[in-house]
């Protein structure tokens, strides 16, 4: 009995030994395979750091103002009998917008014109009689004065009628109609907004220490959040002669042609005044800069040190300057001719093997304007 138990234990031990040997062989094979495994290189796009000449600029925040803009109102009260425009329509100077009821004034004008005609006939008759010394000069003078008084009264009624026809004071684009047909309109009550949008002004302020660097005719660039990929170009046309005492700043006005009428009055814009001097700067695409609380950095693409002919990345901290289009200037940390990764940065780490592929990433530009898709 004991012999059978010993044989069984021996068989179990032999089986366990075989199983352990097989598992050990498998584990050692996996360890060897993992050591021999080479991580495939990450695909990144690259950019060769270069030096460029950037004009010096002064930046500010501005607002768009219409060259001509007004809320159309009426000088006299009355009931609206005709509305001759649609909201958002373009109008020419002098075009009729609304008409107020002038039936009473029209009747008064006809009566006054009839009296003026009679006074004209009487004055002409008295002139003929005066030529024959039939009437006195005083009677003729009184008749001519009466005629002039009646004509002036008729002109006053015509002016009152004309004030009840509201016209566009200049060409532009109308806003949303604020009145309705048949509504009683009080003097000064708004009817519709009228704005001239081509050209427009952009007004902004700069510190007083920049005043000596400003000249009329300088190029002014503007960007609006409504059109993030478009740059507007205008000219500096006016510098306020006095400074604002509370801020010691000077108000500047630039004129933009605005042919597409994309800039609208009241719009917020970022402004750059291009000065006459320029700076030499080292630039990289803004996508090449990895921002972090402890500082900005880029990944330099360098040859691998193991002589395999491959490429690796090395993180390099930099100090950035001002931006221009898709580019940002680097004040320290990079030299022209070095190559940096410009896309795919978040998957990189120091020493990682990379492969450069620039086919899928669009080229950076100083005035980006991608086509509509």
C-alpha positions as CSV (number, residue, x, y, z in Angstrom):
1,X,0.0,0.0,0.0
2,X,2.8,2.4,0.9
3,X,4.6,1.5,-2.2
4,X,1.6,2.5,-4.3
5,X,1.4,5.8,-2.5
6,X,5.0,6.5,-3.1
7,X,4.7,5.7,-6.8
8,X,1.7,8.1,-7.1
9,X,3.6,10.9,-5.3
10,X,6.5,10.3,-7.7
11,X,4.3,10.5,-10.8
12,X,2.7,13.8,-9.5
13,X,6.2,15.3,-8.9
14,X,7.4,14.3,-12.3
15,X,4.3,15.8,-13.9
16,X,4.6,19.0,-11.9
17,X,8.3,19.2,-12.9
18,X,7.5,18.8,-16.6
19,X,4.7,21.5,-16.4
20,X,7.0,23.9,-14.5
21,X,9.7,23.4,-17.1
22,X,7.3,24.1,-20.0
23,X,6.0,27.3,-18.3
24,X,9.5,28.4,-17.5
25,X,10.5,27.9,-21.2
26,X,7.5,29.9,-22.3
27,X,8.2,32.8,-19.9
28,X,11.9,32.9,-20.9
29,X,10.8,33.0,-24.6
30,X,8.5,35.9,-24.0
31,X,11.2,37.8,-22.0
32,X,13.6,37.3,-24.9
33,X,11.0,38.4,-27.4
34,X,10.2,41.5,-25.4
35,X,13.8,42.4,-25.2
36,X,14.2,42.0,-28.9
37,X,11.1,44.0,-29.7
38,X,11.7,47.4,-31.2
39,X,9.0,50.1,-30.9
40,X,8.1,51.4,-34.4
41,X,8.8,55.1,-34.8
42,X,6.1,57.6,-34.3
43,X,5.0,59.6,-37.3
44,X,5.5,63.4,-36.9
45,X,5.7,66.4,-39.2
46,X,8.8,68.6,-39.1
47,X,9.8,72.2,-39.6
48,X,13.3,73.6,-40.0
49,X,13.8,76.6,-37.7
50,X,14.5,79.7,-39.7
51,X,15.2,83.4,-39.3
52,X,12.8,86.0,-40.7
53,X,12.4,89.7,-40.7
54,X,9.2,90.8,-39.0
55,X,8.0,94.4,-38.9
56,X,7.7,96.0,-35.5
57,X,4.0,96.4,-34.5
58,X,1.9,98.1,-31.8
59,X,-1.0,96.0,-30.7
60,X,-4.3,97.3,-29.3
61,X,-8.0,96.5,-29.1
62,X,-10.4,98.5,-31.2
63,X,-14.0,99.0,-32.2
64,X,-15.5,99.4,-35.7
65,X,-17.4,102.6,-36.3
66,X,-19.4,103.6,-39.3
67,X,-18.1,106.5,-41.3
68,X,-21.7,107.6,-41.5
69,X,-24.3,106.0,-39.2
70,X,-27.6,107.3,-37.8
71,X,-30.9,106.2,-36.4
72,X,-33.5,107.6,-38.8
73,X,-36.2,109.7,-36.9
74,X,-38.8,112.2,-37.8
75,X,-38.9,115.9,-36.9
76,X,-42.7,116.1,-36.9
77,X,-45.5,113.9,-35.6
78,X,-47.9,112.0,-37.7
79,X,-49.6,108.8,-38.8
80,X,-47.5,106.5,-41.1
81,X,-49.3,106.1,-44.4
82,X,-46.5,104.5,-46.4
83,X,-43.5,102.4,-45.7
84,X,-41.2,102.2,-48.7
85,X,-38.3,100.0,-47.5
86,X,-37.6,96.5,-46.2
87,X,-35.4,95.7,-43.3
88,X,-31.8,95.1,-44.3
89,X,-32.2,96.8,-47.7
90,X,-29.6,98.9,-49.4
91,X,-30.8,102.4,-50.1
92,X,-29.5,105.4,-52.1
93,X,-29.2,108.9,-50.8
94,X,-32.5,110.7,-51.0
95,X,-34.6,107.5,-51.3
96,X,-38.0,107.7,-49.6
97,X,-38.3,105.5,-46.5
98,X,-41.7,106.4,-45.0
99,X,-44.4,109.0,-45.5
100,X,-46.6,110.5,-42.8
101,X,-50.2,111.6,-43.3
102,X,-50.1,115.1,-44.8
103,X,-53.7,115.5,-46.0
104,X,-54.4,118.5,-43.7
105,X,-51.3,120.3,-44.9
106,X,-52.1,119.5,-48.6
107,X,-55.5,121.2,-48.1
108,X,-54.0,124.2,-46.4
109,X,-51.4,124.5,-49.2
110,X,-54.2,124.5,-51.9
111,X,-56.0,127.3,-50.0
112,X,-52.9,129.3,-49.5
113,X,-51.9,128.9,-53.2
114,X,-55.3,130.2,-54.2
115,X,-54.9,133.3,-52.0
116,X,-51.4,133.8,-53.3
117,X,-52.7,133.6,-56.9
118,X,-55.4,136.2,-56.1
119,X,-52.8,138.5,-54.4
120,X,-50.5,138.1,-57.5
121,X,-53.4,139.2,-59.8
122,X,-54.2,142.2,-57.5
123,X,-50.5,143.2,-57.3
124,X,-50.2,143.1,-61.1
125,X,-53.3,145.2,-61.5
126,X,-52.1,147.8,-59.1
127,X,-48.7,148.0,-60.9
128,X,-50.6,148.9,-64.1
129,X,-52.7,151.4,-62.3
130,X,-49.7,152.9,-60.6
131,X,-48.1,153.4,-63.9
132,X,-51.0,155.7,-64.7
133,X,-50.8,157.3,-61.3
134,X,-54.3,156.0,-60.6
135,X,-53.3,154.4,-57.2
136,X,-50.8,155.5,-54.7
137,X,-47.4,153.9,-54.2
138,X,-48.5,152.8,-50.6
139,X,-51.4,150.8,-52.0
140,X,-49.0,149.0,-54.4
141,X,-46.5,148.3,-51.7
142,X,-49.2,146.9,-49.4
143,X,-50.4,144.6,-52.2
144,X,-46.9,143.3,-53.0
145,X,-46.1,142.8,-49.3
146,X,-49.4,140.8,-49.0
147,X,-48.3,138.7,-52.0
148,X,-44.9,137.9,-50.5
149,X,-46.5,137.0,-47.1
150,X,-48.9,134.6,-48.8
151,X,-46.1,133.0,-50.8
152,X,-44.0,132.6,-47.7
153,X,-46.9,131.0,-45.9
154,X,-47.3,128.6,-48.9
155,X,-43.6,127.7,-48.7
156,X,-43.9,127.0,-45.0
157,X,-46.7,124.5,-45.6
158,X,-44.7,122.9,-48.4
159,X,-41.7,122.5,-45.9
160,X,-44.1,121.0,-43.4
161,X,-45.3,118.5,-46.1
162,X,-41.7,117.7,-47.1
163,X,-40.8,117.0,-43.4
164,X,-43.5,114.3,-43.5
165,X,-41.6,112.4,-46.2
166,X,-38.6,110.7,-44.5
167,X,-35.7,110.1,-46.9
168,X,-32.3,108.4,-46.5
169,X,-29.7,111.1,-45.7
170,X,-26.9,109.0,-47.3
171,X,-26.5,105.7,-49.1
172,X,-26.1,102.7,-46.9
173,X,-27.7,99.6,-45.4
174,X,-30.9,99.7,-43.3
175,X,-31.4,97.9,-40.1
176,X,-34.5,96.3,-38.7
177,X,-37.7,98.3,-39.1
178,X,-39.0,99.7,-35.8
179,X,-42.4,101.1,-37.0
180,X,-45.6,99.8,-38.6
181,X,-48.1,101.1,-41.1
182,X,-50.8,103.2,-39.5
183,X,-48.7,103.8,-36.4
184,X,-48.7,107.3,-34.8
185,X,-45.1,108.5,-34.8
186,X,-43.9,111.1,-32.2
187,X,-41.0,113.5,-33.1
188,X,-37.6,111.8,-32.5
189,X,-39.0,108.3,-32.3
190,X,-36.6,105.8,-34.0
191,X,-37.7,104.4,-37.4
192,X,-34.7,102.4,-38.6
193,X,-30.9,102.4,-38.4
194,X,-28.9,103.4,-41.4
195,X,-25.3,102.6,-41.6
196,X,-22.7,103.2,-44.4
197,X,-20.4,100.2,-44.3
198,X,-17.8,100.9,-47.0
199,X,-15.5,102.3,-45.8
200,X,-15.6,102.0,-42.0
201,X,-13.4,103.4,-39.2
202,X,-11.6,101.4,-36.5
203,X,-10.9,103.4,-33.4
204,X,-8.4,102.3,-30.7
205,X,-6.1,103.8,-28.1
206,X,-2.3,103.5,-27.6
207,X,-0.1,104.7,-24.6
208,X,1.4,108.2,-24.9
209,X,4.9,106.9,-25.1
210,X,4.1,105.4,-28.6
211,X,2.9,108.8,-30.0
212,X,6.3,109.7,-31.5
213,X,6.3,106.4,-33.5
214,X,2.9,107.0,-35.2
215,X,2.3,108.6,-38.6
216,X,-0.7,108.9,-40.7
217,X,-0.6,106.5,-43.7
218,X,0.8,103.6,-41.7
219,X,-0.6,100.2,-42.4
220,X,-3.1,98.9,-39.8
221,X,-4.0,95.2,-39.6
222,X,-7.2,94.0,-37.9
223,X,-8.7,90.6,-37.0
224,X,-12.3,90.0,-35.9
225,X,-13.5,86.9,-34.0
226,X,-16.3,86.6,-36.6
227,X,-13.7,85.9,-39.3
228,X,-10.8,84.1,-37.4
229,X,-9.0,83.1,-40.6
230,X,-9.1,86.6,-42.3
231,X,-6.9,89.6,-41.9
232,X,-8.2,93.1,-42.8
233,X,-5.8,95.8,-43.9
234,X,-6.4,99.5,-43.6
235,X,-4.5,102.8,-43.1
236,X,-4.0,105.0,-40.1
237,X,-5.9,108.2,-41.0
238,X,-6.2,110.3,-37.9
239,X,-4.4,110.8,-34.5
240,X,-6.3,112.7,-31.8
241,X,-4.5,116.0,-31.0
242,X,-5.2,115.6,-27.3
243,X,-4.7,112.7,-24.9
244,X,-7.2,111.2,-22.5
245,X,-6.1,112.5,-19.1
246,X,-7.3,109.5,-17.1
247,X,-5.3,107.0,-19.0
248,X,-2.6,109.1,-20.7
249,X,-3.5,107.4,-24.0
250,X,-4.0,108.8,-27.5
251,X,-7.0,107.8,-29.6
252,X,-6.2,106.5,-33.1
253,X,-8.5,106.1,-36.1
254,X,-7.8,103.8,-39.1
255,X,-9.9,103.5,-42.2
256,X,-10.7,100.2,-43.8
257,X,-12.2,100.0,-47.3
258,X,-14.4,97.0,-46.3
259,X,-15.5,96.1,-49.8
260,X,-17.3,93.0,-48.7
261,X,-18.9,94.9,-45.8
262,X,-17.8,92.2,-43.3
263,X,-16.7,94.7,-40.6
264,X,-19.8,96.0,-38.9
265,X,-20.2,99.0,-36.5
266,X,-19.8,98.0,-32.9
267,X,-17.6,95.0,-33.7
268,X,-14.6,94.2,-31.5
269,X,-11.3,93.8,-33.4
270,X,-7.7,93.1,-32.5
271,X,-5.4,95.7,-34.1
272,X,-1.8,95.9,-35.1
273,X,-0.1,99.2,-36.3
274,X,2.8,98.2,-38.6
275,X,5.8,100.5,-37.8
276,X,8.5,101.6,-40.1
277,X,11.3,99.5,-38.5
278,X,11.7,95.7,-38.4
279,X,13.2,92.9,-36.2
280,X,15.2,89.7,-37.0
281,X,13.4,86.8,-35.3
282,X,13.7,83.0,-35.1
283,X,10.3,81.5,-35.9
284,X,8.6,78.1,-35.7
285,X,4.9,77.2,-36.3
286,X,2.7,77.7,-33.2
287,X,1.8,74.0,-33.4
288,X,5.4,73.1,-32.6
289,X,5.2,74.8,-29.2
290,X,4.0,72.7,-26.3
291,X,2.6,74.9,-23.5
292,X,2.8,73.8,-19.9
293,X,2.6,75.5,-16.5
294,X,6.4,75.1,-16.0
295,X,7.3,76.6,-19.4
296,X,7.0,76.3,-23.1
297,X,8.9,73.6,-25.0
298,X,9.5,72.1,-28.4
299,X,10.7,68.7,-29.5
300,X,14.0,68.8,-31.5
301,X,14.4,66.0,-34.1
302,X,18.0,64.7,-34.1
303,X,19.9,61.6,-35.4
304,X,19.9,58.6,-33.1
305,X,23.1,58.1,-31.1
306,X,23.2,54.3,-31.8
307,X,24.2,54.8,-35.4
308,X,21.1,53.1,-36.7
309,X,20.3,55.9,-39.1
310,X,17.1,56.7,-37.3
311,X,15.7,59.8,-35.7
312,X,14.8,60.6,-32.1
313,X,13.3,63.6,-30.4
314,X,14.6,65.6,-27.5
315,X,12.5,68.1,-25.5
316,X,13.9,71.6,-25.5
317,X,12.5,74.4,-23.3
318,X,12.2,77.8,-25.1
319,X,11.0,81.3,-24.5
320,X,8.4,82.5,-27.0
321,X,7.7,86.0,-28.3
322,X,5.0,87.5,-30.4
323,X,2.9,85.6,-32.9
324,X,2.2,86.3,-36.5
325,X,-0.3,84.2,-38.4
326,X,0.6,80.5,-37.9
327,X,4.1,81.4,-36.6
328,X,5.5,82.3,-33.2
329,X,8.9,83.9,-32.6
330,X,11.4,82.2,-30.3
331,X,13.5,84.5,-28.2
332,X,15.8,81.8,-26.7
333,X,16.3,78.1,-26.9
334,X,16.5,77.5,-30.6
335,X,18.9,78.3,-33.5
336,X,18.1,78.6,-37.2
337,X,18.7,75.3,-39.0
338,X,17.5,73.0,-36.2
339,X,14.5,70.8,-36.9
340,X,11.5,70.6,-34.6
341,X,8.4,68.5,-34.6
342,X,5.4,70.6,-35.7
343,X,2.6,68.2,-35.2
344,X,1.9,65.1,-33.1
345,X,3.6,66.5,-30.0
346,X,1.4,65.1,-27.3
347,X,2.4,61.5,-28.1
348,X,6.2,62.2,-27.9
349,X,8.7,61.8,-25.0
350,X,12.4,62.2,-24.7
351,X,14.4,59.7,-26.7
352,X,11.5,58.4,-28.7
353,X,12.1,57.2,-32.2
354,X,10.3,59.1,-34.9
355,X,9.7,59.1,-38.6
356,X,9.0,62.4,-40.5
357,X,5.9,62.7,-42.7
358,X,5.0,66.1,-44.0
359,X,2.4,65.1,-46.5
360,X,-0.7,65.4,-44.4
361,X,-0.1,68.6,-42.5
362,X,-0.9,71.9,-44.3
363,X,1.9,74.4,-44.6
364,X,2.0,77.3,-42.0
365,X,1.6,80.8,-43.3
366,X,1.8,84.4,-41.9
367,X,-1.7,85.1,-43.3
368,X,-3.6,81.8,-43.0
369,X,-6.8,81.7,-45.1
370,X,-7.8,78.0,-45.6
371,X,-10.2,77.2,-48.4
372,X,-13.8,76.4,-47.6
373,X,-14.6,72.7,-47.5
